[in-house]
Amino acid sequence: MPELSIVVVNYNTREATSACLQSVLDASPGVDLELVVVDNGSTDGSVDAFRERFADAAVTVIPAGENLGFARGVNLGARTAAGSWVLLLNPDTITLPGSLEALLAFARTHPEYGVFGGRTLRPDGAVDPSSCWGAPSLWSLAMFATMASTAFKHSPIFDPESLGTWPRDTVREVPIITGCLLLVRREDWEALGGMDEEYFLYGEDAEFSMRAGRAGLRRVIVPAAEIVHEVGGSSDAGGAKGCMVMAGKVTLLRKTWSPARAAIGVRLLVAGVGVRAALEKLTRRDRAPWRTVWRRRADWIDGYPRAEATLFGRELATA
């Protein structure tokens, strides 16, 4: 039985995912690992390509036959995996040498923590802060609604969810670890029930982290665990992605806050989108993603699971 099971969800990103898998194998020769790839109904020949390219490696390819989304895809992969540790890894990432060894070594020697993340870099070497976030609050959403979080980006007061200017280069507890690089003990993953399958894309990792916190699991960033992350490799950029992100945010609020507080939070999200859409119109920008998000607000304002049907044109899946 391998020590580490790495779960990757692929959707029409054959080449990027192949590079991701190869980087894991190249960068982690001393790690007893298996790679589990869940293919969400890709039409680019991903399944055949993975089976051919990694025929001699510890890579299991699971054709889901349809687009399950991230949460269901991850859960399917984790059920198939056999390792005592489960690592979620985005398909648009490159693992740097020694990163997984460092992550596992820290996790083994620090049982006081329960969920582990790392440090993500952009392809140009700049820090990508999206490996972790602060938890949303009415204050942070008010700052979004008034655009203070944009005007004072990375301010610990006006943009608290960004966690300030901290470059993710020190060990630090955080509220939310994102699913691009997330390590958890198998027994903890199973005790938590994995990802919430009402989510389709975006927000499920934040909910998982917050649920882990309520269960007493401390979440920590391990800076020696570095990956390169090409953000957004399996989703459309611009307004379409913004709609998905908003659907995830709405779902997170409604699942983790009281109804009254969540209703206020959703109104603040809508207000923030409206302000940004109005500014795009006033400045006559050619690219106007926020106007798309505003125009389609009826599609995401109820969150998941309804947004799965309205945004993706899908019949709602049964649990």
Phi, psi and omega in degrees: 000128181291156176285320188238127172251123180254121183255124179236129177257123184248138173215098178057035176233052187307308185289317179297317180293321176301317178296322178298311181297317180295323180296322177298313181295321181287324188272350188227054183294337182267004183260131176279098189224163168229149176249126178244116182252120175261119179262119185272058175069036181297151178245013183255017180078021184300313186300309180297321181296316181294317181295326180283314186287332185239034182298329184261005182250168180279065182238122176253127180251125181246108176282112180287335179086348178201171179277103181279348190082181186283310186299311181292323178297314179298315180297321177298314179297319181293326178294328180280330185292156185240355187288160177280346172237143177244127179240123173270133183221130179291148180287343180260039180235156173237123180278130181272151184305134176083353186294314182290324175300316181294319181295314179294319180299318178295315183297321180295321187268358180229070181293351179291344177258156182238334179230131189236136175235185182222200182248123181254143180240151172279165181304333179274004178093351178289154179290131172260110187286357189282011174288342181200159181215164167279161180283146177293151177216168176299326178295312182296324179287327174295323177294325175294317183296325182267359182069012176296327180292336176274318180293326181239059184302137180069013174284129179296340180269309187267347179222058190294332181293341179283348184063031175070208182267008179305121184274021177060034184250012176225154175294128185203137173285142182222158178286322187228127171250130185276161186283002177290333176203099185218121181247137179210149175294144181302317183296326177288319177303314182290323178296325179281343180085017179069201180282151177285116187280002171288334176286148175251311179203125181081134176097337184292327179288325176295316178297320179298314180298317181291324176294320177299319178297319178294334178275002177093009180269120179279141184249133190220147175262132178250103188294337180288346178269095186249137172226159172261132187235118173268096192297133172081031185292334185247015178223156180290144178279170173081214188297322180298315178296321178301322177297318179296317180298317180295321177300319178294319180295316179299315180298318179300314180297315184289338180269338187244349180246166173294157181303318182293316180293320179296321179298319177294317180299318179295320178298322178293321175299313180298318179299317180297321177294317180298318179298315181293322177294320179295320179294321177298321180291318180296322182272358176053047180287142177293319178261119187227069182297325182291330176294325175295315180298319178294315181298328183258021185300330178296338181281335184243349190293338177271354181070189177277150010274347184301323182296338177298322179283317185285327181271328187247358180064036185246152168288143182293132179283148174269147183294000000 
